Structures are given as C-alpha cells and as structure tokens.
C-alpha cells in the first residue's frame, strides 16, 4: 500500500443528502488516515479517522438486521 504524502480530492454526487438539493460532495483523503467530506463550494469540512469510520460502518451493518431486539422475519 502506498502512503499518502499529500491530500487527494475527488468530487462525487450522491442522492442521499439530507436536504432538497443534491450537491456535489468533495471527498478528501489526507495523510494520517483521515477522510474529509464537504459540499462543493462550501468551506465547512467534516473530518473523521478511517478507523473510526470503519468501526461505525461495521457496527451499523451488524445492528442493521435487527430493530428493537426483533430478528428479521419476526413480527
């Protein structure tokens, strides 16, 4: 694996933004295993460490099949 020496930015479009307009999202990968997300043409950036993001996604995937202690298929 290659270590990042400078930030790498890519612009993506997502239909799952929580407000009416679907803006372009700028994803930045920083050295030190940090990911930044912001709307295109905005300054406010939200950063998260890759390990914390991975742990949150795994927890969501494990708990995603159950709701209030009820297994899928049970009513």
Legacy VTK file of the C-alpha trace (Angstrom):
# vtk DataFile Version 3.0
C-alpha trace
ASCII
DATASET POLYDATA
POINTS 75 float
0.000 0.000 0.000
1.240 3.481 -0.840
1.403 6.052 1.949
-0.328 9.352 1.176
2.052 12.295 1.076
-0.446 14.999 0.111
-4.262 15.316 0.132
-6.194 13.693 -2.720
-9.595 15.206 -3.641
-12.445 13.785 -5.707
-15.894 15.182 -6.406
-18.868 12.777 -6.265
-22.638 13.153 -6.479
-24.963 11.441 -4.007
-28.751 11.240 -3.952
-28.763 10.699 -0.175
-28.014 14.222 1.046
-30.460 15.213 3.822
-31.787 18.369 2.156
-33.620 19.075 -1.083
-30.695 19.927 -3.348
-28.257 17.159 -4.310
-24.911 18.959 -4.184
-21.595 17.563 -5.298
-19.676 16.138 -2.328
-15.911 16.639 -2.213
-14.096 13.706 -0.594
-10.525 14.372 0.540
-8.108 11.696 1.744
-5.421 13.210 3.975
-2.112 11.720 5.116
-2.508 10.078 8.503
-5.643 8.073 7.595
-8.134 10.951 7.763
-11.072 11.463 5.383
-12.726 14.851 4.894
-16.188 15.468 3.413
-17.723 18.760 2.356
-20.251 20.136 -0.098
-18.788 21.607 -3.247
-18.350 25.388 -2.990
-18.566 25.259 0.818
-15.774 25.739 3.338
-17.110 23.664 6.252
-15.432 20.261 6.123
-16.210 17.278 8.330
-13.226 15.031 9.083
-13.104 11.520 10.505
-10.331 8.999 11.034
-10.556 5.937 8.801
-10.551 3.535 11.779
-13.460 5.338 13.456
-15.420 5.386 10.189
-14.798 1.670 9.628
-15.879 0.784 13.179
-19.086 2.809 12.802
-19.938 1.184 9.473
-19.323 -2.316 10.844
-21.475 -1.607 13.921
-24.239 -0.333 11.635
-24.029 -3.396 9.405
-24.181 -5.776 12.363
-27.085 -3.957 14.013
-28.793 -3.176 10.708
-30.627 -6.507 10.529
-32.255 -6.092 13.926
-34.599 -3.463 15.267
-35.575 -3.300 18.961
-34.324 -6.840 19.572
-36.580 -8.409 16.922
-34.936 -10.596 14.282
-35.767 -10.217 10.576
-38.887 -12.107 9.553
-40.460 -11.958 13.023
-43.351 -9.620 13.708
LINES 1 76
75 0 1 2 3 4 5 6 7 8 9 10 11 12 13 14 15 16 17 18 19 20 21 22 23 24 25 26 27 28 29 30 31 32 33 34 35 36 37 38 39 40 41 42 43 44 45 46 47 48 49 50 51 52 53 54 55 56 57 58 59 60 61 62 63 64 65 66 67 68 69 70 71 72 73 74
